[in-house]
Amino acid sequence: MIQIENLTKVFEAKDEVVALQGINLQVNKGDIFGVIGMSGAGKSTLLRCIALLEQPSEGRVIVDGVELSSVKGRALIELRKSIGVIFQGYHLLMQRTVAQNVAFPLELNRMPRAQIHRRVSELLELVGLSGKADAYPSQLSGGQKQRVAIARALANNPKMLLCDEPTSALDSFTTKSILELLRSINRDLGVTIIIITHEIGVVRAICNRVAVINEGVFVEQGDTKEILDTPQSGITKLLLGIGGDN
């Protein structure tokens, strides 16, 4: 479903910063794929390249056989609908209610009002927030805000969901409930999920495959159980809390 070939991202500044270098990755339909690494390893930059928010300096990102850099105009708008993104920090509109936040991408796509109302109701029921439609973000807990963000990301029926540190600000109980929600979305809606995280527990709990990134390079990737049970790289061992260098 997602194929990344020799992806490199260089940020031009006073000194060049190589955020990603020679990334190769394949994510299959139905995967819950984890990308794990320390802060500054390049995880979020990778997600932004997949989400069309950053243009790679080199290499290709291919989604369902379509190279993203080749898509323009209306076709690009339609392709973006197939990719839902959950940003770190929720990014909710504070002056809009829960229902209005979820409706926002549908309004941008000029969906008729009656259809928006039905779709928002479906999504709020899906994420367990039917009773919070008229609440504002300031009235919600962190877990509830994340559920609103998930509902909004699902508004256009995406084929894939990109999650940037979806549980980093949550306690362990709420983290478990959010991961259960993501698992049910993957299972029941058939949505492929990529999770960017620095938390081994998240990868172990939900991801069937994982890639470990360090300084913009994948140091190992494969089946989650195999990688975590028999880590080969020092950075993976460090993330597991068993020592090692990168």
C-alpha positions in Angstrom: 0.0 0.0 0.0 2.8 2.4 0.9 6.2 2.0 -0.6 9.1 4.4 0.2 12.3 4.2 -2.0 15.6 5.8 -1.0 13.8 8.7 0.7 16.1 11.6 1.7 15.1 14.9 3.3 17.5 17.8 3.6 16.5 21.0 5.3 18.4 24.0 3.8 19.5 26.5 6.4 22.8 28.1 7.3 24.1 24.5 7.7 22.3 21.7 5.9 20.4 19.3 8.1 19.9 15.8 6.8 16.7 14.7 8.5 16.2 11.5 6.6 18.7 9.5 4.5 18.1 6.6 2.2 14.9 5.4 3.8 13.3 2.3 2.3 10.0 1.0 3.6 7.0 -1.0 2.6 3.7 -0.9 4.6 1.1 -3.4 3.6 -2.6 -3.0 3.5 -4.0 -3.7 7.0 -0.7 -3.2 8.8 -0.4 -1.3 12.1 3.2 -0.2 11.4 5.3 1.4 14.1 8.2 3.8 13.5 10.1 4.2 16.8 13.1 6.3 17.8 14.4 8.9 20.1 13.4 12.6 19.9 15.0 14.2 16.8 15.6 10.9 15.0 13.5 11.9 12.0 10.2 10.2 12.8 7.9 13.2 12.4 9.7 14.3 9.2 9.0 10.9 7.7 5.3 11.1 8.6 5.1 14.6 7.0 6.6 13.3 3.8 4.1 10.4 3.6 1.3 12.9 4.4 2.3 15.3 1.6 3.2 18.0 4.1 6.9 17.9 3.1 8.5 17.3 -0.3 11.4 14.7 -0.2 14.7 16.0 -1.4 15.3 12.7 -3.1 13.5 9.3 -3.5 9.9 8.3 -4.0 6.8 7.9 -1.9 4.3 5.6 -3.6 0.7 5.1 -2.3 -1.4 2.4 -4.0 0.9 2.4 -7.0 0.8 6.2 -7.4 4.0 8.3 -6.9 3.0 11.3 -4.8 5.3 13.7 -6.5 3.6 13.0 -9.8 0.1 14.0 -8.6 -1.2 17.5 -9.1 -4.4 19.5 -8.9 -7.7 17.8 -8.3 -6.1 14.3 -8.2 -3.9 15.5 -5.4 -6.9 16.8 -3.4 -8.6 13.4 -3.8 -5.4 11.5 -2.8 -5.1 13.6 0.3 -8.6 12.5 1.4 -7.3 8.9 1.5 -4.7 9.9 4.1 -5.9 10.8 7.6 -3.4 12.5 10.0 -3.5 12.7 13.8 -1.0 15.4 14.9 0.9 15.5 18.1 -0.8 18.0 20.4 -4.3 17.4 18.9 -4.5 20.6 16.8 -8.2 21.2 17.6 -9.9 24.5 16.8 -10.6 25.9 20.3 -13.5 28.1 19.2 -15.4 25.3 17.6 -17.4 22.5 19.4 -16.4 18.9 19.2 -19.0 18.3 16.4 -17.7 21.4 14.5 -14.1 20.2 14.8 -15.0 16.8 13.3 -17.1 18.5 10.6 -14.4 20.9 9.5 -12.7 18.7 6.8 -16.2 17.8 5.4 -17.1 21.5 5.2 -13.8 22.1 3.3 -15.0 19.4 0.8 -18.4 21.1 0.5 -20.4 18.1 1.7 -24.1 18.9 2.0 -25.0 20.0 5.6 -27.4 17.0 6.2 -24.7 14.5 5.1 -22.2 16.3 7.4 -24.5 16.0 10.4 -25.0 12.2 9.7 -21.3 11.6 9.2 -20.3 13.6 12.4 -22.8 11.6 14.4 -21.4 8.3 13.1 -17.9 9.3 13.9 -18.6 10.6 17.4 -20.4 7.3 18.2 -17.4 5.4 16.8 -14.9 7.2 19.1 -17.3 7.1 22.1 -18.1 10.8 22.3 -21.7 11.0 21.3 -22.6 12.9 24.4 -19.8 15.6 23.8 -20.9 17.0 20.5 -21.6 20.5 21.9 -18.7 20.6 24.2 -15.6 22.7 23.5 -12.0 21.4 23.5 -11.2 23.3 26.8 -13.9 21.2 28.5 -12.3 17.8 27.5 -9.7 15.6 29.0 -6.6 14.7 27.0 -8.0 11.4 26.0 -11.2 12.9 24.8 -9.3 15.5 22.8 -7.4 12.7 21.1 -10.7 10.9 20.3 -11.9 14.1 18.6 -8.7 14.2 16.6 -9.1 10.6 15.6 -12.8 11.2 14.5 -11.7 14.3 12.5 -8.9 12.3 10.8 -11.5 9.6 9.8 -14.0 12.1 8.4 -13.2 11.5 4.7 -13.0 7.7 5.0 -9.2 7.5 4.6 -7.5 4.3 3.6 -4.6 5.0 6.0 -4.2 6.8 9.3 -0.9 8.5 10.2 -0.5 9.0 13.9 2.2 11.3 15.3 2.9 10.3 18.9 -0.8 9.7 19.6 -0.3 8.8 23.3 2.7 10.9 24.4 0.6 13.2 26.6 -1.7 10.6 28.0 -1.6 8.5 31.2 -1.3 4.7 31.0 -5.0 4.0 31.4 -6.0 6.5 28.7 -3.2 5.3 26.4 -4.6 1.8 26.6 -8.1 3.0 25.6 -6.8 5.0 22.7 -4.7 2.0 21.4 -7.8 -0.2 21.7 -9.7 2.4 19.6 -7.0 2.4 17.0 -6.9 -1.4 16.9 -10.7 -1.5 16.4 -10.5 1.1 13.6 -7.8 -1.1 11.9 -9.8 -4.3 12.3 -13.4 -3.1 11.7 -12.8 -0.3 9.1 -9.8 -1.9 7.3 -7.7 1.3 7.8 -3.9 0.8 7.6 -2.2 2.7 10.4 1.3 4.1 10.8 2.2 5.1 14.3 5.2 7.4 15.1 6.3 7.0 18.7 9.2 6.9 21.1 7.3 4.5 23.4 8.2 0.8 23.2 5.0 -0.1 25.1 2.9 1.4 22.3 4.7 -0.6 19.6 4.6 -3.8 21.7 0.8 -3.4 22.3 -0.5 -2.7 18.9 2.0 -2.8 16.0 2.5 -6.0 13.9 5.6 -4.5 12.2 8.1 -1.9 13.3 11.1 0.1 12.0 13.6 1.6 14.4 15.0 5.0 13.2 18.1 6.8 14.5 19.7 10.0 13.0 17.5 9.8 10.0 18.3 6.2 9.1 16.5 2.9 9.7 18.7 0.7 11.8 16.4 -2.3 11.7 12.9 -3.2 10.7 10.6 -6.3 10.6 8.2 -8.3 12.7 7.6 -6.5 16.0 8.0 -9.5 18.2 11.2 -10.5 16.4 12.7 -7.0 16.6 11.8 -6.5 20.3 12.7 -10.0 21.4 16.1 -10.1 19.6 17.2 -6.5 19.0 20.3 -6.2 16.8 21.1 -2.5 17.1 22.3 -0.5 20.1 19.6 2.1 19.7 16.9 -0.6 19.9 18.4 -2.0 23.0 18.5 1.5 24.5 14.8 2.0 23.7 14.1 -1.3 25.4 16.1 -0.2 28.5 18.8 -2.9 28.2 21.7 -0.5 27.4 23.7 -0.2 24.2 24.9 2.6 22.0 23.6 3.7 18.7 
